[in-house]
């Protein structure tokens, strides 16, 4: 039995890199949601006005994009595993 160590190391490195990327994008989505909550709280208190409301919508859109990217990466990985 012959093990291709180079291919094994490449696969492990790629998997680690994708895992770190997905975790970072998910963390950015959580950060965007927390910034949205801060903007909504500022609007409720009446401190910042319409600018905070627009920032809240933008943060929510960013969070949705981040979570969609994470979901897409997971579904793509599952399709690679169970594709055939």
C-alpha angles and dihedrals in degrees: 000000000000122000118205098219094182093056090046092052092047092051092047092048093048092048091050092048094050091047092053091046093051092048091050093049090048090050089051088053091052090048091051091051091051091050089050090053090051090051092048090049090050091052091049091052090049094232106123107020127202096347092067091048091055090048089051091054091048091050091050091051090050091050091051091051092049093049091046090053091050092048091048092052091050093048091047090052091049091049090053091051098044099025100113 
